[in-house]
């Protein structure tokens, strides 16, 4: 072997030995700072496999140091996060549930309502600590149309028009796989009920229209939850809300019964210091998907509301007004 080749091989071996010694020293220092056992490595690999199955190939969730990340683990540490803005639109397809009467064999029938779409919008902000605020608007309007009452040729119609505006503070927390959102704040709302009766008399067509328009403000409190189904993009969700409004009701009266002079009295009377409790519940299924614009979600569920309508006078006319039907929503978080 030539001396030049021997010298080159000797230098190569010395260099590789130095690299190995430096690598061992670096690993020893890293192990002193961050001791890692074989079980820790196995656990970490299992976490990556679970996350890859949930988020898709090539995407791994940022666990930010959480030791036990799973679909249903309890007590995980708080992970890194960033402030979130969110907004959504909802289409509750509701039917008014109002007291009526139908007697078999007797031609008496009171008006009934059908399914009617309404609209709800919401938007809000949430900090990294889970604190935030939210604004929500909902409006619903429907009428039954004229229904033959079956007595004296009288046709009867009913109408309902409601709206709510919620301005709330929110706080989000996680507990045993549940994502829980508590909210509380101010609600502004209104309820308008109208009754229209028409009949044909010998003197001509006659009609009577009476309406009550309540407007008020008060407090609202709600609790919502979200629970992922296994490791799928589907979640069960629920929302529960209670509100109390305080306000006044204006009574409008329009009477046209010939041959008498027609009577039109807007704000014929005002019902003072009325209280309107409202109870709401939603249950359904939610689908989540990550996009380049943020986290997109779609919901389908069932909604029910009960409005404890205040009495007209001295406890008379006290009634419960309900809303029930399916609801569909879509929104974005980023």
Helices and strands as residue ranges (DSSP letters): H 3-33, H 38-55, E 84-97, E 115-117, E 119-126, E 131-143, E 147-148, E 155-175, E 178-201, E 204-228, E 234-256, E 263-291, E 294-309, E 319-333
